[in-house]
């Protein structure tokens, strides 16, 4: 809840008025870890965005992998979600009610990079602070998407399942996907058109 964040005078917050609130980074480690763990997931993300020092400290707090991460990429936006909640969204066409959108994610973004590159940045910062057990990558194909470029990213390399959704996938792109296929990564098609009579040595 926001009351937890407001109770502690986090280092990055500056106020002209005096305060007797505790500074989160000045209390003992055990107490600090307990405070952060008592926050919900979104509060912890906001805290991680507040400073690099806090972000690094999240690795200590979340020292065990847990849960599920989903990265959604459409060509014009990239989002990170859990199995139940949309957490972060970056790009040109953001959903109506994303939990955190582009303007709030500036500490993890670089305006000179592409949407895909910033989606990778978002993913890397998120997974370092909040390690997960499984990652699902969902690629929407309604808009032009550079599939081969996605296959070169850490998102693809760390995902346990890749889903192609809507639109159509070309034989060339599907070949590139199948060339990298292995037993630890599922490949799924949801309402996606693909070449008739497609065959590949890695297709079982």
N, CA and C of each residue as an Amber inpcrd file, in Angstrom:
protein
   612
   0.8450000  -1.1980000   0.0000000   0.0000000   0.0000000   0.0000000
   0.8780000   1.2450000   0.0000000   0.3160000   2.3560000  -0.5320000
   1.0830000   3.5880000  -0.6130000   1.4770000   4.1180000   0.7520000
   0.7260000   3.7450000   1.7940000   1.0460000   4.2280000   3.1380000
   2.4170000   3.7620000   3.5860000   2.8230000   2.5840000   3.1230000
   4.1500000   2.0800000   3.4950000   5.2240000   2.9430000   2.8760000
   5.0560000   3.2720000   1.5920000   6.0430000   4.1100000   0.9170000
   6.0880000   5.5000000   1.5280000   4.9140000   6.0490000   1.8760000
   4.8810000   7.4060000   2.4040000   5.4110000   7.4780000   3.8330000
   5.3360000   6.3720000   4.5570000   5.8200000   6.3820000   5.9370000
   7.3300000   6.5410000   5.9880000   8.0150000   5.9200000   5.0540000
   9.4670000   5.9970000   5.0270000   9.9070000   7.1190000   4.1070000
  10.8030000   7.9390000   4.5960000  11.3170000   9.0400000   3.7900000
  12.4340000   8.5050000   2.9030000  12.0930000   7.9180000   1.7560000
  13.0710000   7.3120000   0.8660000  14.0640000   8.3660000   0.4010000
  15.2990000   7.9590000   0.2010000  16.3780000   8.8930000  -0.1070000
  16.0850000   9.8200000  -1.2680000  15.4230000   9.3070000  -2.3340000
  15.2510000  10.1280000  -3.5170000  14.2120000  11.2150000  -3.3160000
  13.3610000  11.1050000  -2.2860000  12.3470000  12.1070000  -2.0510000
  12.9550000  13.2950000  -1.3110000  12.6960000  14.4860000  -1.8400000
  13.2210000  15.6910000  -1.2250000  12.0570000  16.5680000  -0.7820000
  12.1080000  17.0300000   0.4150000  11.0410000  17.8620000   0.9420000
  11.6390000  19.0670000   1.6470000  10.9900000  20.2170000   1.4560000
  11.4850000  21.4320000   2.1040000  11.1370000  21.4430000   3.5850000
  10.1190000  20.6980000   3.9450000   9.7410000  20.6920000   5.3520000
  10.4940000  19.5940000   6.0960000  10.7200000  19.8130000   7.3660000
  11.4630000  18.8290000   8.1520000  10.5990000  17.5970000   8.3750000
  11.2370000  16.4770000   8.6240000  10.4990000  15.2360000   8.8310000
  11.2190000  14.3840000   9.8650000  10.4480000  13.6010000  10.5850000
  11.0330000  12.6740000  11.5560000  10.9040000  11.2370000  11.0520000
  10.4680000  11.0630000   9.7850000  10.3210000   9.7210000   9.2310000
  11.6770000   9.0400000   9.1070000  11.6610000   7.7210000   9.1780000
  12.8920000   6.9620000   8.9870000  13.3140000   7.0140000   7.5260000
  14.6050000   6.9730000   7.2830000  15.1140000   6.7860000   5.9270000
  15.3210000   5.2930000   5.7360000  14.7490000   4.7630000   4.6840000
  14.7360000   3.3190000   4.4980000  16.1320000   2.7200000   4.4760000
  17.0720000   3.3940000   3.8340000  18.4180000   2.8450000   3.7120000
  19.2490000   3.0190000   4.9800000  18.7030000   3.6920000   5.9810000
  19.4540000   3.9160000   7.2150000  19.0310000   2.9860000   8.3440000
  17.9580000   2.2350000   8.1460000  17.5480000   1.3050000   9.1970000
  18.2940000  -0.0200000   9.0030000  18.3870000  -0.8600000  10.0270000
  19.1400000  -2.1190000   9.9210000  18.6320000  -3.0130000   8.7870000
  19.5370000  -3.8410000   8.2760000  19.2240000  -4.6840000   7.1210000
  17.9790000  -5.5450000   7.3200000  17.9130000  -6.2370000   8.4460000
  16.7920000  -7.1520000   8.6710000  15.4700000  -6.3930000   8.6630000
  15.4410000  -5.2560000   9.3520000  14.2190000  -4.4480000   9.3860000
  13.8830000  -3.9220000   7.9930000  14.9080000  -3.4900000   7.2580000
  14.6990000  -2.9510000   5.9090000  14.1200000  -4.0180000   4.9840000
  14.6990000  -5.2220000   5.0600000  14.2110000  -6.3210000   4.2230000
  12.7540000  -6.6440000   4.5570000  12.4300000  -6.6670000   5.8450000
  11.0550000  -6.9630000   6.2510000  10.0830000  -5.9010000   5.7670000
  10.5130000  -4.6410000   5.8250000   9.6530000  -3.5520000   5.3540000
   9.3700000  -3.7160000   3.8640000  10.4180000  -3.9580000   3.0850000
  10.2450000  -4.0820000   1.6330000   9.3980000  -5.2990000   1.2850000
   9.6350000  -6.3990000   1.9840000   8.8560000  -7.6110000   1.6970000
   7.3910000  -7.4650000   2.0840000   7.1000000  -6.5200000   2.9700000
   5.7030000  -6.2930000   3.3510000   4.9490000  -5.4830000   2.2980000
   5.6830000  -4.9030000   1.3510000   5.0600000  -4.1240000   0.2760000
   4.5030000  -5.0590000  -0.7920000   3.5000000  -4.5790000  -1.5210000
   3.0190000  -5.3750000  -2.6460000   3.9790000  -5.2170000  -3.8230000
   3.7350000  -5.9880000  -4.8740000   4.6840000  -6.0510000  -5.9890000
   4.8740000  -4.6870000  -6.6510000   3.7830000  -3.9650000  -6.8490000
   3.8800000  -2.6710000  -7.5190000   4.6480000  -1.6590000  -6.6670000
   4.4540000  -1.6950000  -5.3680000   5.2130000  -0.8060000  -4.4840000
   6.7050000  -1.0980000  -4.5750000   7.0550000  -2.3690000  -4.6370000
   8.4710000  -2.7320000  -4.7510000   9.0590000  -2.2530000  -6.0750000
   8.2820000  -2.3190000  -7.1460000   8.7590000  -1.8290000  -8.4410000
   9.0060000  -0.3270000  -8.3760000   8.0650000   0.4070000  -7.8030000
   8.2330000   1.8600000  -7.6660000   9.4780000   2.1760000  -6.8390000
   9.7010000   1.3790000  -5.8160000  10.8780000   1.5700000  -4.9750000
  12.1490000   1.3120000  -5.7780000  12.1530000   0.2560000  -6.5710000
  13.3290000  -0.0720000  -7.3920000  13.6230000   1.0230000  -8.4070000
  12.5900000   1.6800000  -8.8980000  12.7600000   2.7700000  -9.8660000
  13.3010000   4.0390000  -9.2220000  13.2270000   4.1120000  -7.8970000
  13.5740000   5.3550000  -7.2060000  15.0600000   5.6730000  -7.2380000
  15.9140000   4.6600000  -7.2300000  17.3570000   4.9020000  -7.2810000
  18.0740000   3.6070000  -7.6260000  19.2690000   3.7340000  -8.1940000
  20.0420000   2.5390000  -8.5510000  20.4570000   1.7630000  -7.3110000
  20.6990000   2.4890000  -6.2250000  21.1010000   1.8120000  -4.9920000
  19.9710000   0.9190000  -4.4750000  18.7590000   1.4580000  -4.4860000
  17.6050000   0.6710000  -4.0630000  17.3850000  -0.4920000  -5.0230000
  17.5330000  -0.2120000  -6.3100000  17.3490000  -1.2670000  -7.3150000
  18.3080000  -2.4300000  -7.0690000  19.5720000  -2.1020000  -6.7990000
  20.5520000  -3.1590000  -6.5150000  20.1820000  -3.9190000  -5.2430000
  19.6430000  -3.1950000  -4.2700000  19.2900000  -3.8240000  -2.9950000
  18.1450000  -4.8230000  -3.1580000  17.3330000  -4.6280000  -4.1770000
  16.2200000  -5.5450000  -4.4160000  16.7020000  -6.9760000  -4.6380000
  17.9300000  -7.1340000  -5.1370000  18.4780000  -8.4780000  -5.3370000
  18.6440000  -9.1980000  -4.0030000  18.9450000  -8.4230000  -2.9590000
  19.0920000  -9.0040000  -1.6210000  17.7220000  -9.3900000  -1.0720000
  16.7600000  -8.5140000  -1.2780000  15.4090000  -8.7560000  -0.7620000
  14.7520000  -9.9400000  -1.4700000  14.8420000  -9.9350000  -2.8000000
  14.2110000 -10.9920000  -3.6010000  15.2710000 -11.9890000  -4.0530000
  15.8370000 -12.6960000  -3.0990000  16.9730000 -13.5740000  -3.4040000
  16.5560000 -14.9740000  -3.8430000  15.2580000 -15.2030000  -3.9700000
  14.7710000 -16.4930000  -4.4510000  13.8540000 -16.2790000  -5.6500000
  14.0280000 -17.1160000  -6.6560000  13.1650000 -17.0190000  -7.8270000
  11.7500000 -17.4430000  -7.4580000  10.7840000 -16.6860000  -7.9420000
   9.3960000 -17.0500000  -7.6700000   8.4940000 -16.4600000  -8.7470000
   7.3910000 -17.1270000  -8.9750000   6.3940000 -16.5620000  -9.8610000
   6.6930000 -16.7020000 -11.3430000   6.0000000 -15.8640000 -12.0820000
   5.9380000 -15.9890000 -13.5300000   6.0030000 -14.5970000 -14.1390000
   6.7440000 -14.4690000 -15.2210000   6.8930000 -13.1860000 -15.9080000
   6.4640000 -13.3580000 -17.3610000   5.6890000 -12.4150000 -17.8590000
   5.3020000 -12.4380000 -19.2700000   5.7010000 -11.1250000 -19.9210000
   6.4110000 -11.2190000 -21.0340000   6.7960000 -10.0390000 -21.8090000
   5.9610000 -10.0400000 -23.0780000   5.2670000  -8.9240000 -23.3210000
   4.4380000  -8.8080000 -24.5230000   5.0360000  -7.7370000 -25.4310000
   5.1770000  -8.0770000 -26.7030000   5.7720000  -7.1270000 -27.6500000
   4.9210000  -7.0680000 -28.9080000   4.5870000  -5.8440000 -29.3370000
   3.7080000  -5.6700000 -30.4930000   4.3860000  -4.9650000 -31.6590000
   5.5930000  -4.4850000 -31.4580000   6.2500000  -3.6690000 -32.4700000
   6.1530000  -2.1970000 -32.1350000   5.0600000  -1.8040000 -31.4690000
   4.8970000  -0.4070000 -31.0650000   4.9160000  -0.2360000 -29.5570000
   4.8550000  -1.3320000 -28.8260000   4.9190000  -1.2600000 -27.3680000
   5.4400000  -2.5720000 -26.7950000   5.9750000  -2.4670000 -25.5850000
   6.4170000  -3.6450000 -24.8600000   5.8670000  -3.5910000 -23.4490000
   5.3720000  -4.7110000 -22.9420000   4.7870000  -4.7500000 -21.6060000
   5.3410000  -5.9280000 -20.8100000   5.3410000  -5.7730000 -19.5080000
   5.7030000  -6.8590000 -18.6010000   4.5230000  -7.1000000 -17.6710000
   4.1780000  -8.3680000 -17.5100000   3.0290000  -8.7190000 -16.6830000
   3.3340000  -9.9680000 -15.8690000   2.5080000 -10.1940000 -14.8500000
   2.5200000 -11.4660000 -14.1380000   1.3310000 -12.2680000 -14.6480000
   1.0520000 -13.3890000 -14.0260000  -0.0890000 -14.1940000 -14.4660000
  -1.4130000 -13.4900000 -14.2050000  -1.4090000 -12.4860000 -13.3300000
  -2.6630000 -11.8110000 -12.9740000  -2.6720000 -10.3160000 -13.2570000
  -1.5090000  -9.6780000 -13.3270000  -1.4840000  -8.2180000 -13.4120000
  -0.5470000  -7.7070000 -14.4980000  -0.9940000  -6.6400000 -15.1770000
  -0.1200000  -5.8990000 -16.0720000   0.6710000  -4.9280000 -15.2110000
   1.9960000  -4.9930000 -15.2700000   2.8290000  -4.1970000 -14.3710000
   3.4140000  -2.9610000 -15.0360000   4.0920000  -3.1710000 -16.1580000
   4.8390000  -2.0930000 -16.7930000   4.5360000  -2.0800000 -18.2790000
   4.4670000  -0.8910000 -18.8620000   4.1960000  -0.8200000 -20.2890000
   4.9310000   0.3630000 -20.8990000   5.6710000   0.1000000 -21.9760000
   6.4430000   1.1400000 -22.6470000   6.0930000   1.1500000 -24.1320000
   5.9360000   2.3400000 -24.7060000   5.7400000   2.4090000 -26.1480000
   4.7340000   3.4510000 -26.5770000   4.3200000   3.3440000 -27.8320000
   3.5010000   4.3730000 -28.4620000   2.0100000   4.2020000 -28.2270000
   1.5600000   2.9780000 -28.0310000   0.1310000   2.7180000 -27.8770000
  -0.0900000   1.9240000 -26.6040000  -0.0930000   2.6290000 -25.4940000
  -0.1980000   1.9530000 -24.2120000  -1.6420000   1.5510000 -23.9230000
  -1.8600000   0.4600000 -23.1970000  -3.2190000   0.0700000 -22.8070000
  -3.8780000   1.1810000 -21.9910000  -5.1750000   1.1050000 -21.8630000
  -5.9060000   2.1740000 -21.1820000  -5.4960000   2.3200000 -19.7220000
  -5.2700000   1.2130000 -19.0440000  -4.9740000   1.2830000 -17.6100000
  -3.7570000   0.4580000 -17.2170000  -2.6140000   0.7170000 -17.8180000
  -1.4270000  -0.0290000 -17.3790000  -1.0410000   0.4280000 -15.9860000
  -0.4230000  -0.4370000 -15.2380000  -0.0270000  -0.0770000 -13.8800000
   1.0020000   1.0470000 -13.8890000   2.0230000   0.9310000 -14.7370000
   3.0270000   1.9800000 -14.8650000   3.3320000   2.1440000 -16.3440000
   3.3530000   3.3900000 -16.8150000   3.5560000   3.6260000 -18.2390000
   4.8470000   4.3980000 -18.4880000   5.0770000   4.7150000 -19.7590000
   6.3570000   5.2610000 -20.2060000   6.9050000   6.3700000 -19.3230000
   6.0950000   7.3730000 -19.0230000   6.6050000   8.5360000 -18.2850000
   7.0990000   8.1600000 -16.8860000   6.5690000   7.0880000 -16.3150000
   6.9830000   6.6580000 -14.9800000   8.2030000   5.7420000 -15.0160000
   8.5390000   5.2690000 -16.2090000   9.6250000   4.2930000 -16.3410000
  10.9190000   4.9100000 -16.8380000  10.9900000   6.2300000 -16.8730000
  12.1580000   6.9100000 -17.4380000  13.4930000   6.4670000 -16.8380000
  13.5730000   6.1760000 -15.5260000  14.8670000   5.7250000 -14.9820000
  15.4030000   4.4570000 -15.6470000  14.5240000   3.6650000 -16.2390000
  14.9450000   2.4190000 -16.8750000  14.9340000   2.5090000 -18.3970000
  14.6300000   3.6940000 -18.9210000  14.4760000   3.8580000 -20.3620000
  15.5420000   4.7730000 -20.9540000  15.6820000   4.7110000 -22.2670000
  16.5700000   5.6030000 -23.0100000  15.8130000   6.0540000 -24.2490000
  15.4820000   7.3350000 -24.3220000  14.6500000   7.8450000 -25.4050000
  15.2960000   7.7110000 -26.7770000  16.6000000   7.4990000 -26.8170000
  17.2880000   7.3730000 -28.1030000  17.2200000   5.9520000 -28.6660000
  16.7260000   5.0150000 -27.8750000  16.6550000   3.6240000 -28.3160000
  15.2900000   3.3000000 -28.9220000  15.2200000   2.1880000 -29.6230000
  13.9650000   1.7420000 -30.2190000  13.0530000   1.1450000 -29.1520000
  11.8030000   0.9050000 -29.5390000  10.8620000   0.2770000 -28.6070000
  11.3670000  -1.1030000 -28.1870000  11.8960000  -1.8640000 -29.1360000
  12.4180000  -3.1940000 -28.7970000  13.5930000  -3.0900000 -27.8310000
  14.5120000  -2.1780000 -28.0980000  15.6820000  -2.0200000 -27.2230000
  15.2640000  -1.5940000 -25.8210000  14.2750000  -0.7090000 -25.7290000
  13.8050000  -0.2900000 -24.4110000  13.0080000  -1.3930000 -23.7200000
  12.3310000  -2.2150000 -24.4950000  11.6440000  -3.3660000 -23.9050000
  12.6590000  -4.3240000 -23.2960000  13.7800000  -4.5000000 -23.9860000
  14.8650000  -5.3350000 -23.4540000  15.4100000  -4.7210000 -22.1670000
  15.6300000  -3.4070000 -22.1660000  16.1040000  -2.7230000 -20.9540000
  15.1480000  -2.9580000 -19.7910000  13.8660000  -2.7930000 -20.0760000
  12.8440000  -2.9760000 -19.0490000  12.8840000  -4.3980000 -18.4980000
  13.0050000  -5.3530000 -19.3850000  13.0680000  -6.7610000 -18.9930000
  14.2980000  -7.0470000 -18.1330000  15.4540000  -6.5480000 -18.5500000
  16.6980000  -6.8130000 -17.8170000  16.6450000  -6.2150000 -16.4180000
  16.1720000  -4.9780000 -16.3250000  16.1100000  -4.3320000 -15.0060000
  15.0960000  -5.0640000 -14.1170000  13.9870000  -5.4470000 -14.7200000
  12.9550000  -6.1340000 -13.9360000  13.4500000  -7.4870000 -13.4410000
  14.0350000  -8.2830000 -14.3160000  14.4290000  -9.6430000 -13.9070000
  15.5870000  -9.6330000 -12.9150000  16.4300000  -8.5980000 -12.9630000
  17.5140000  -8.4970000 -11.9860000  16.9850000  -8.1710000 -10.5930000
  15.9430000  -7.3490000 -10.5450000  15.3790000  -6.9540000  -9.2500000
  14.3400000  -7.9510000  -8.7450000  13.6700000  -8.6200000  -9.6790000
  12.5820000  -9.5350000  -9.3110000  12.7290000 -10.8590000 -10.0690000
  13.6600000 -11.7070000  -9.6370000  13.8940000 -12.9770000 -10.3370000
  12.6450000 -13.8610000 -10.3330000  12.3910000 -14.4820000 -11.4540000
  11.1940000 -15.2960000 -11.6400000  11.5950000 -16.7400000 -11.9450000
  10.6250000 -17.6280000 -11.9270000  10.8870000 -19.0330000 -12.2380000
  10.7150000 -19.3210000 -13.7270000   9.7060000 -18.7110000 -14.3410000
   9.4330000 -18.9460000 -15.7510000   9.1220000 -17.6350000 -16.4580000
   9.4860000 -17.5720000 -17.7420000   9.2110000 -16.3730000 -18.5360000
   8.5270000 -16.7800000 -19.8370000   7.4780000 -16.0890000 -20.1510000
   6.7240000 -16.3280000 -21.3890000   6.8270000 -15.0730000 -22.2570000
   7.2270000 -15.2360000 -23.5010000   7.3390000 -14.1270000 -24.4480000
   6.1990000 -14.2240000 -25.4510000   5.3850000 -13.1680000 -25.5140000
   4.2540000 -13.1310000 -26.4410000   4.5330000 -12.0710000 -27.5040000
   4.6240000 -12.5050000 -28.7520000   4.9140000 -11.5990000 -29.8640000
   3.6500000 -11.4430000 -30.7020000   3.1190000 -10.2160000 -30.7300000
   1.9300000  -9.9290000 -31.5340000   2.3740000  -9.5560000 -32.9490000
   1.7450000 -10.1720000 -33.9390000   2.1990000 -10.0150000 -35.3180000
   1.2840000  -9.1470000 -36.1830000   0.3210000  -8.4530000 -35.5690000
  -0.5720000  -7.6150000 -36.3750000   0.1800000  -6.4650000 -37.0280000
   1.1350000  -5.8970000 -36.3070000   1.9790000  -4.8350000 -36.8520000
   3.2900000  -5.4580000 -37.3220000   4.0190000  -4.7770000 -38.2230000
   5.3190000  -5.3090000 -38.6540000   6.2560000  -5.4880000 -37.4620000
   6.7900000  -6.6730000 -37.3120000   7.6820000  -7.0100000 -36.2050000
   8.9200000  -7.6920000 -36.7690000  10.0920000  -7.2560000 -36.2980000
  11.3470000  -7.8740000 -36.7270000  11.6080000  -9.0960000 -35.8470000
  11.0990000 -10.2310000 -36.2830000  11.2020000 -11.4530000 -35.4790000
  12.6570000 -11.8400000 -35.2380000  13.4740000 -11.7370000 -36.2720000
  14.8790000 -12.1370000 -36.1280000  15.6020000 -11.2850000 -35.0920000
  15.2640000  -9.9990000 -35.0270000  15.8790000  -9.1260000 -34.0170000
  15.4610000  -9.5540000 -32.6150000  14.2080000  -9.9560000 -32.4590000
  13.7220000 -10.4130000 -31.1540000  14.4580000 -11.6740000 -30.7130000
  14.7510000 -12.5420000 -31.6760000  15.4280000 -13.8000000 -31.3440000
  16.8470000 -13.5860000 -30.8340000  17.3880000 -12.4020000 -31.0740000
  18.7430000 -12.0900000 -30.6200000  18.7590000 -11.4610000 -29.2320000
  17.5930000 -11.1920000 -28.6670000  17.5260000 -10.4800000 -27.3910000
  17.5920000 -11.4250000 -26.1950000  17.9950000 -10.9040000 -25.0320000
  17.9790000 -11.7100000 -23.8000000  16.5770000 -12.1860000 -23.4350000
  15.5580000 -11.4390000 -23.8610000  14.1860000 -11.8540000 -23.5460000
  13.9200000 -13.2310000 -24.1360000  14.2400000 -13.3820000 -25.4150000
  14.0050000 -14.6680000 -26.0810000  14.8930000 -15.7570000 -25.4910000
  16.1370000 -15.4080000 -25.2330000  17.0860000 -16.4100000 -24.7440000
  16.7330000 -16.9200000 -23.3460000  16.0120000 -16.0950000 -22.5640000
  15.6540000 -16.5070000 -21.2070000  14.2260000 -17.0410000 -21.1020000
  13.4510000 -16.9620000 -22.1650000  12.0500000 -17.3700000 -22.0500000
  11.9170000 -18.8920000 -22.1140000  10.9110000 -19.3980000 -21.4260000
  10.6220000 -20.8340000 -21.4370000   9.4890000 -21.1600000 -22.3990000
   8.8360000 -20.1160000 -22.9050000   7.7640000 -20.3040000 -23.8790000
   7.6680000 -19.0550000 -24.7450000   7.5800000 -19.2240000 -26.0620000
   7.3680000 -18.0940000 -26.9620000   6.0540000 -18.3220000 -27.6990000
   5.2250000 -17.2870000 -27.7020000   3.9010000 -17.3790000 -28.3160000
   3.7970000 -16.3470000 -29.4310000   3.3990000 -16.7770000 -30.6070000
   3.1230000 -15.8570000 -31.7080000   1.6100000 -15.6950000 -31.7920000
   1.1710000 -14.4350000 -31.7350000  -0.2590000 -14.1740000 -31.5970000
  -0.7610000 -13.2780000 -32.7220000  -1.8980000 -13.6760000 -33.2940000
  -2.5510000 -12.9280000 -34.3690000  -1.6350000 -12.8200000 -35.5880000
  -2.1190000 -12.1730000 -36.6210000  -1.2950000 -11.9250000 -37.7940000
  -0.7920000 -13.1920000 -38.4670000   0.3020000 -13.0510000 -39.2020000
   0.9070000 -14.1740000 -39.9170000   2.4120000 -14.1720000 -39.7020000
   2.9860000 -15.3490000 -39.6950000   4.4370000 -15.4680000 -39.5930000
   4.9630000 -16.0450000 -40.9060000   6.0220000 -15.4590000 -41.4200000
   6.5760000 -15.9100000 -42.6950000   7.3990000 -17.1780000 -42.5060000
   7.6320000 -17.8810000 -43.6010000   8.4560000 -19.0870000 -43.5480000
   9.8640000 -18.7480000 -43.0720000  10.4010000 -17.6210000 -43.5330000
  11.7560000 -17.2200000 -43.1480000  11.8530000 -16.9980000 -41.6410000
  10.8600000 -16.2980000 -41.0930000  10.8660000 -16.0510000 -39.6450000
  10.6370000 -17.3420000 -38.8630000   9.7520000 -18.1850000 -39.3630000
   9.4810000 -19.4410000 -38.6700000  10.7080000 -20.3500000 -38.7000000
  11.4280000 -20.3250000 -39.8150000  12.6840000 -21.0860000 -39.8880000
  13.6710000 -20.6070000 -38.8220000  13.7630000 -19.2720000 -38.6660000
  14.6870000 -18.7080000 -37.6760000  14.3040000 -19.1430000 -36.2650000
  12.9960000 -19.1980000 -36.0030000  12.5240000 -19.6490000 -34.6910000
  12.8630000 -21.1200000 -34.4820000  12.5770000 -21.9320000 -35.4820000
  12.8070000 -23.3730000 -35.3490000  14.2930000 -23.7090000 -35.2810000
  15.1230000 -22.8880000 -35.8970000  16.5750000 -23.1160000 -35.8170000
  17.0830000 -23.0080000 -34.3840000  16.3750000 -22.2370000 -33.5620000
  16.8050000 -22.0300000 -32.1700000  15.9790000 -22.8630000 -31.1890000
  15.1050000 -23.7070000 -31.6960000  14.2170000 -24.4940000 -30.8300000
  15.0090000 -25.4960000 -29.9950000  14.5470000 -25.7130000 -28.7610000
  15.1270000 -26.7550000 -27.9070000  14.0660000 -27.2470000 -26.9300000
  14.3650000 -28.3130000 -26.2330000  13.3680000 -28.9740000 -25.3870000
  12.8970000 -28.1360000 -24.2070000  13.6790000 -27.1390000 -23.8180000
  13.3190000 -26.3290000 -22.6490000  12.5080000 -25.0910000 -23.0170000
  12.1340000 -24.9520000 -24.2740000  11.3300000 -23.7960000 -24.6890000
  10.1630000 -24.2630000 -25.5540000   8.9600000 -23.9390000 -25.1290000
   7.7660000 -24.2560000 -25.9160000   7.5350000 -23.1760000 -26.9700000
   6.9850000 -23.5700000 -28.0990000   6.6210000 -22.6300000 -29.1560000
   5.1350000 -22.8120000 -29.4400000   4.3770000 -21.7180000 -29.3350000
   2.9340000 -21.7980000 -29.5230000   2.4660000 -20.7750000 -30.5550000
   1.3760000 -21.0980000 -31.2360000   0.7420000 -20.1950000 -32.1950000
  -0.6970000 -19.9700000 -31.7410000  -1.0940000 -18.7080000 -31.5800000
  -2.4660000 -18.3910000 -31.1950000  -3.0910000 -17.5060000 -32.2710000
  -4.0290000 -18.0650000 -33.0130000  -4.6870000 -17.3270000 -34.1060000
  -3.6670000 -16.7440000 -35.0730000  -2.6430000 -17.5050000 -35.3530000
  -1.5520000 -17.0340000 -36.2100000  -1.4850000 -17.8700000 -37.4870000
  -1.4430000 -17.1690000 -38.6200000  -1.2970000 -17.8700000 -39.8830000
   0.1590000 -18.2230000 -40.1380000   0.4100000 -19.4110000 -40.6710000
   1.7870000 -19.8050000 -40.9920000   1.7640000 -20.6320000 -42.2820000
   2.9160000 -20.8160000 -42.9250000   2.9720000 -21.4750000 -44.2340000
   2.3300000 -22.8660000 -44.2330000   1.5450000 -23.1420000 -45.2690000
   0.9170000 -24.4560000 -45.4160000   1.9970000 -25.5110000 -45.6810000
   1.7910000 -26.6770000 -45.1150000   2.7280000 -27.8000000 -45.2840000
   4.1490000 -27.4510000 -44.8280000   4.2250000 -26.6160000 -43.7890000
   5.5520000 -26.2230000 -43.2850000   6.2710000 -27.4280000 -42.6900000
   7.5650000 -27.4920000 -42.9570000   8.3640000 -28.5840000 -42.4100000
   9.7420000 -28.0600000 -42.0110000  10.2860000 -28.6370000 -40.9590000
  11.6110000 -28.2520000 -40.4700000  12.1690000 -29.4370000 -39.6990000
  13.4600000 -29.5790000 -39.6950000  14.0710000 -30.7300000 -39.0140000
  13.7840000 -30.7590000 -37.5210000  13.4880000 -29.5920000 -36.9250000
  13.1920000 -29.5430000 -35.4930000  11.7040000 -29.6690000 -35.1760000
  10.8840000 -29.8450000 -36.2100000   9.4540000 -30.0520000 -35.9790000
   9.2270000 -31.5280000 -35.6780000   8.6680000 -31.8060000 -34.5190000
   8.4600000 -33.2090000 -34.1290000   7.0980000 -33.6950000 -34.6100000
